[in-house]
Amino acid sequence: MRFDSRLAEIRFGYGHNPDLNPPADAGEIIARLGARDRAAQRWPIDLYATRTPLLVEYQRLNKLRKSGDMEGVTLNKALRKRVRRDQMMYLNTALSRAALSEDAFRERLTRFWGDHFTVRGKQALTKQLVSTYIEEAIRPHLAGRFADLLKSAVTHPMMLLYLDQFRSIGPGSNGAKNGKRGLNENLAREVLELHTLGVDGAYAQDDVRQLAELFTGLSVKSDRTFVFRDNIAEPGSETVLGESYGGRNANLNDIHEVLEDLAVHPDTARHLAWKLAVHFVADVPEQALVEHVAQAYLRSGGDLTATYSALLEHPAAWAAQLGKARQPFDFIAASLRALAVSPRTMSEHDDKDVLRRYYKPMRAMGQNWEFPGGPDGLPEEASYWITPPALAVRINWALRAPEDILAKLPDPRALLERALGPMANDALNFAVAGAENRSVGVALVLTSPQFQRR
């Protein structure tokens, strides 16, 4: 099937925004991704590194609170309130980028890779810092080498905290002499099973153990910034997938070396190709598509731009049938995009607006923002997202939110044309044209079966 700009916007972006130029071809989608990240400049999100002073302050105030210091109690509450407010505004920024950027493929990839390298904060303040991790560790590497993305995500403090890597101590290290803590295999297992080779990859439990020993030393300081602690790193070399890494003096380069090798393993190529095809094209993608993408990945040495190009050039990527369900964030972002919500409107949101209009509805639809169920991230199956209770929430949102957000609702017929065009069937066209008022007509478009798909 030939390139279709409307299908491209729906399948590889967040749908059509009448105020933005659609891509002319697949090459333009890739070119936009390779250009300057204008959305990040226009709608900035803090980097994790800029937030660590807050973590230090929180620890200080928490000690005061526990000691009964009332000023500490008051300041602690104020700090937690500030960070919760910032989290809402990060969500607003993510939605602004998705709704208002011409480079929507970049925004989709940000969400995809952020989910692939899932983290979740376990403490009061780190729960609100997932966006800063994605902005710092994920987004800069979207169009580069997967090896660089892998190293950035796996060694990030948020990942080390989430998977308790900072508690892992090499059994033969100097740090193990007190016997209080031991080896933790969480990070090693997730790197092999989720981040690289896949659950069916060619690794064994001994590889997990050896990789876990190699990972010892990856840790965080008291201010939750990264540090490599050689005193807790397992001495000697480790063997992972038949290759030896490390030696007498443990160091971070040994870990980078094994991650570089894992990044270009054939099983990693197939796993990532499958995940991309599942996320963008179909819950059960054609094997020919997966193999085509995997081979491009291997030929390029794990270059992500070449991998995306292979995905976009394959005929299966342009099948007319919309094979994926829009997850709650996607649904809301696509709605805002179709409604042509203005930059000014998005900028006028405060944290209470975001909580009411987006955060709580998303959670009711099944997606708890920045708090995934586990390290495997969000489900891809349509059956998980399209359920009677979740659809009821979408319907309620579509009836209320557009009128709450916009000063004036669009003509539902015009909305239908720009949101779905020829993908809308006769029954939907008839229903929208006969809607009793604009509010109902808009809701009919946004809750139609076709709009739930991408």
C-alpha positions in Angstrom: 0.0 0.0 0.0 1.2 3.5 -0.8 1.9 6.2 1.7 -1.2 7.9 3.1 -0.7 11.1 5.1 -3.9 10.7 7.1 -3.1 7.1 8.0 0.5 8.2 8.9 -0.7 10.8 11.3 -3.1 8.3 13.0 -0.8 5.3 13.1 2.6 7.0 13.7 1.4 10.1 15.5 -1.6 11.3 17.4 -3.9 12.1 14.5 -4.6 15.2 12.4 -4.4 18.8 13.7 -5.8 21.2 11.1 -3.3 23.9 12.1 -0.3 21.7 11.4 1.2 20.4 8.2 1.0 16.6 7.8 4.0 14.7 6.5 4.2 14.5 2.7 5.9 11.0 2.8 7.6 8.6 5.1 10.9 10.3 4.5 9.6 13.5 6.0 8.5 11.7 9.1 12.1 10.5 9.5 13.5 13.9 8.6 11.5 15.7 11.3 12.8 13.2 13.8 16.4 13.9 12.8 15.9 17.6 13.0 16.2 19.8 16.0 13.8 18.9 18.9 11.6 22.0 18.7 8.9 20.6 21.0 11.4 20.1 23.9 12.5 23.7 23.5 9.0 25.1 23.2 7.5 23.0 26.0 10.4 22.1 28.3 10.4 19.4 31.0 13.0 19.5 33.8 15.9 17.1 33.7 16.3 14.6 36.5 19.7 16.1 37.4 18.0 19.5 38.1 15.6 17.9 40.6 18.1 16.1 42.9 18.5 19.1 45.2 14.8 18.7 46.0 15.5 15.1 47.0 18.2 16.2 49.4 15.9 18.8 50.9 13.1 16.3 51.3 15.4 13.9 53.2 16.4 16.8 55.5 12.8 17.8 56.1 11.7 14.2 56.6 14.2 13.8 59.4 12.9 17.0 61.0 9.3 15.7 60.6 10.1 12.4 62.2 11.8 14.2 65.2 8.6 16.1 65.8 9.8 19.4 64.5 6.6 21.3 63.4 8.4 23.5 60.9 9.8 20.4 59.3 6.3 19.0 59.1 5.0 22.1 57.4 7.9 22.5 55.0 7.7 18.8 54.1 4.1 19.0 53.2 4.8 22.1 51.1 7.6 20.4 49.2 5.5 17.3 48.5 2.7 19.6 47.2 5.1 21.4 44.9 6.4 18.2 43.4 2.9 16.8 42.9 2.0 20.1 41.1 5.1 19.8 38.9 4.1 16.2 38.0 0.7 17.5 36.8 2.4 20.2 34.7 4.8 17.6 33.2 1.7 15.7 32.1 0.3 18.9 30.6 3.6 19.4 28.8 3.6 15.9 27.4 0.0 16.4 26.1 1.0 19.8 24.7 3.8 18.2 22.7 1.6 15.4 21.5 -1.3 17.8 20.5 0.7 20.7 19.0 3.9 19.4 17.5 4.3 18.6 13.8 6.9 16.0 14.9 4.3 13.7 16.5 6.4 10.5 15.7 9.0 11.8 18.1 6.4 12.1 20.8 5.1 8.5 20.1 8.7 7.2 20.3 9.2 9.1 23.6 6.3 7.2 25.1 7.3 3.9 23.5 10.9 3.9 24.7 9.9 5.4 28.1 7.6 2.4 28.5 10.2 -0.1 27.2 12.6 1.2 29.9 9.9 1.4 32.5 10.7 2.9 35.9 8.5 3.8 38.8 9.3 5.9 41.8 9.1 4.1 45.2 9.4 7.2 47.4 7.2 10.2 47.8 9.3 12.5 45.6 10.7 10.0 43.1 7.2 9.0 42.2 6.9 12.4 40.5 10.2 12.2 38.6 9.5 9.7 35.9 9.1 12.5 33.3 12.4 14.0 34.2 14.1 10.5 33.7 12.5 10.2 30.3 13.5 13.7 29.3 17.1 13.1 30.4 17.8 9.4 29.7 15.4 8.5 26.8 14.5 11.5 24.6 18.0 12.6 23.6 18.7 9.1 22.1 15.5 8.4 20.2 17.2 8.7 16.8 20.7 7.4 17.6 22.1 4.0 18.4 20.2 1.7 20.6 23.4 1.0 22.5 23.5 4.6 23.7 19.9 4.5 24.7 20.4 1.3 26.5 23.4 2.5 28.5 21.7 5.8 29.3 18.5 4.1 30.6 20.1 1.1 32.4 22.6 3.2 34.4 20.2 6.0 35.3 19.6 6.6 39.0 15.8 6.1 38.5 16.4 2.6 37.0 18.9 1.7 39.7 16.4 2.8 42.4 13.4 1.2 40.8 15.0 -2.3 40.5 17.0 -2.0 43.8 20.3 -2.2 42.0 21.8 0.2 44.5 21.3 -2.5 47.1 23.2 -5.1 45.1 26.7 -6.1 46.5 29.2 -8.4 44.9 29.5 -11.6 47.1 33.3 -11.4 46.9 33.7 -7.7 47.2 35.0 -5.8 50.2 31.5 -4.4 50.8 30.1 -7.9 51.3 32.1 -8.6 54.4 29.4 -7.2 56.8 26.9 -9.7 55.3 24.0 -7.3 55.5 23.2 -7.3 51.8 23.8 -9.6 48.9 23.5 -9.8 45.2 20.4 -8.5 43.5 19.5 -9.9 40.1 16.5 -7.6 39.3 18.3 -5.3 36.9 20.3 -8.1 35.1 17.1 -10.1 34.6 15.1 -7.1 33.2 18.0 -6.1 30.9 18.1 -9.5 29.3 14.3 -10.4 29.4 12.8 -7.0 28.7 15.3 -4.5 27.4 17.4 -6.6 25.0 17.1 -10.3 24.1 13.5 -10.8 25.1 11.8 -13.5 27.2 12.6 -16.1 24.5 16.2 -14.9 24.0 19.2 -17.2 24.1 20.2 -16.7 27.7 20.2 -18.9 30.8 19.9 -18.3 34.6 23.7 -18.4 34.8 23.9 -15.5 32.4 21.5 -13.5 34.7 23.7 -14.3 37.6 26.9 -13.4 35.9 25.5 -10.1 34.5 24.2 -9.3 38.0 27.7 -9.7 39.3 29.1 -7.5 36.5 26.4 -4.9 37.4 27.6 -4.6 41.0 29.0 -1.2 41.6 26.2 0.6 39.8 24.7 2.7 42.6 23.4 6.1 43.7 24.6 8.6 46.2 22.6 10.0 49.1 21.4 12.8 46.8 20.1 10.1 44.3 22.7 10.9 41.6 24.7 8.1 39.9 27.9 6.7 41.3 30.0 3.6 40.5 31.2 2.1 43.8 34.2 -0.2 43.1 34.2 -1.4 46.8 30.9 -3.3 46.3 31.7 -4.5 42.7 32.4 -8.2 42.3 36.1 -8.7 41.6 37.3 -10.7 38.6 35.8 -11.4 35.2 32.2 -12.5 34.4 31.0 -14.6 31.5 27.8 -13.5 29.8 26.5 -15.3 26.7 29.9 -16.9 26.3 31.9 -13.7 26.4 34.2 -12.6 29.2 33.9 -9.1 30.7 35.8 -7.3 33.4 39.0 -8.3 35.2 41.1 -7.3 38.2 39.7 -3.8 38.7 36.0 -3.4 38.2 34.9 -0.3 36.4 32.0 1.2 34.5 33.5 0.5 31.1 33.1 -3.2 31.6 29.3 -2.7 32.0 29.2 -0.4 28.9 31.0 -3.2 27.0 28.4 -5.9 27.8 25.6 -3.5 27.0 27.1 -2.6 23.6 27.3 -6.3 22.8 23.8 -7.0 24.0 22.5 -4.1 21.9 23.6 -5.7 18.6 22.7 -9.3 19.4 20.4 -10.9 16.8 17.8 -11.8 19.6 17.8 -8.1 20.6 17.1 -7.1 17.0 14.1 -9.5 16.7 12.8 -8.5 20.1 12.9 -4.7 19.4 11.5 -5.2 15.9 8.6 -7.2 17.3 7.9 -4.6 20.0 7.9 -1.8 17.4 5.6 -3.7 15.1 3.3 -4.5 17.9 3.2 -1.0 19.2 2.7 0.8 15.9 1.0 -1.6 13.6 -0.9 -4.6 15.1 -1.2 -6.7 18.2 -0.1 -9.7 16.1 2.1 -8.2 13.4 3.1 -10.0 10.2 6.3 -12.0 10.6 7.6 -10.5 7.4 7.4 -7.0 8.8 9.2 -8.0 12.0 11.9 -9.8 10.1 12.4 -6.8 7.7 12.8 -4.4 10.6 15.1 -6.8 12.5 17.4 -7.2 9.5 17.6 -3.4 9.0 18.5 -3.1 12.7 21.3 -5.7 12.4 22.7 -4.2 9.1 22.9 -0.8 10.7 24.5 -1.9 13.9 21.5 -1.0 16.0 20.9 2.4 14.4 17.4 3.4 15.4 16.7 5.8 12.5 17.5 3.0 10.1 15.2 0.7 12.1 12.3 3.2 12.0 12.8 3.7 8.2 12.5 0.0 7.7 9.3 -0.1 9.7 7.8 2.8 7.6 8.8 1.4 4.2 7.2 -2.0 4.7 3.8 -2.5 3.0 2.4 -4.1 6.2 2.8 -0.8 8.0 0.3 0.8 5.7 -2.5 -1.7 6.0 -5.8 0.2 5.8 -7.3 -1.5 8.9 -6.5 0.3 12.1 -5.1 -2.5 14.2 -4.2 -0.9 17.5 -6.3 0.5 20.4 -5.4 4.0 21.6 -4.2 3.9 25.1 -5.7 6.5 27.4 -2.9 9.0 27.0 -3.1 8.5 23.2 -6.9 8.9 23.2 -6.7 12.2 25.1 -3.8 13.5 23.0 -5.6 12.6 19.8 -8.7 14.3 21.0 -6.9 17.5 21.8 -5.2 17.3 18.4 -8.4 16.8 16.5 -10.1 19.6 18.5 -7.2 21.9 17.5 -6.7 23.0 21.1 -4.5 26.1 21.0 -1.0 26.5 22.6 -2.5 29.3 24.7 -5.3 27.1 26.0 -2.8 24.4 27.0 -0.5 27.0 28.6 -3.3 28.4 30.7 -3.9 25.0 32.5 -2.9 24.9 36.1 -2.2 21.7 38.1 -5.8 21.4 39.2 -7.1 21.7 35.6 -4.7 18.9 34.6 -5.7 16.7 37.5 -9.4 17.1 36.8 -9.3 17.0 33.0 -6.5 14.5 32.2 -4.9 12.8 35.1 -7.9 11.4 36.9 -9.8 10.4 33.7 -6.6 8.6 32.4 -6.4 6.7 35.6 -10.1 5.8 35.4 -9.5 4.6 31.8 -6.8 2.2 33.1 -3.6 4.2 32.7 -2.0 5.4 35.9 0.3 8.2 34.7 3.9 7.5 35.6 3.0 4.5 37.8 3.0 1.4 35.6 2.1 -2.0 37.1 5.5 -3.5 36.6 8.8 -3.4 34.7 7.2 -4.8 31.6 5.3 -1.5 31.2 1.8 -1.0 29.7 -0.2 -3.8 28.0 -0.5 -3.5 24.2 -3.6 -5.7 23.7 -6.7 -3.9 22.6 -8.8 -6.1 24.9 -7.0 -4.6 27.9 -8.0 -1.0 27.0 -11.3 -1.4 25.2 -13.6 -2.6 28.0 -17.2 -1.5 28.9 -16.0 0.3 32.1 -13.1 2.0 30.3 -15.4 3.0 27.3 -17.9 4.5 29.7 -15.1 6.8 31.1 -14.1 7.8 27.6 -17.7 8.6 26.7 -18.1 10.7 29.8 -14.9 12.5 29.1 -15.8 13.2 25.5 -19.2 14.7 26.6 -17.7 16.9 29.3 -14.0 17.7 28.7 -14.1 19.4 25.2 -16.7 21.9 26.5 -14.6 22.5 29.6 -11.4 23.0 27.7 -12.6 25.0 24.6 -14.4 28.4 24.6 -16.4 27.2 21.5 -16.9 23.6 20.3 -16.2 22.9 16.6 -18.8 21.8 14.1 -19.0 18.0 14.7 -19.1 17.4 10.9 -15.9 19.3 10.4 -14.3 17.5 13.3 -15.3 14.1 11.9 -13.7 15.0 8.5 -10.4 16.1 10.0 -10.2 13.3 12.6 -11.2 10.4 10.4 -12.0 11.5 6.8 -12.8 8.5 4.6 -12.3 6.2 7.6 -15.7 7.3 8.9 -18.5 5.0 7.7 -21.9 6.0 6.6 -23.5 5.2 9.9 -21.1 7.5 11.8 -21.5 10.3 9.3 -25.3 10.1 9.6 -25.2 10.0 13.4 -22.9 13.0 13.6 -24.8 15.0 11.1 -28.0 14.4 13.1 -26.6 15.1 16.5 -29.0 17.2 18.7 -26.2 19.7 19.6 -22.5 20.2 19.2 -21.6 18.7 22.5 -23.2 15.4 21.5 -21.8 15.5 18.0 -18.3 16.0 19.2 -18.7 13.2 21.7 -20.0 10.9 18.9 -16.8 11.5 16.9 -14.4 11.1 19.8 -16.1 7.9 21.1 -16.6 6.3 17.8 -15.0 2.9 17.3 -12.8 4.3 14.6 -11.4 7.0 16.8 -10.4 4.5 19.5 -8.0 2.9 17.0 -4.8 3.8 15.4 
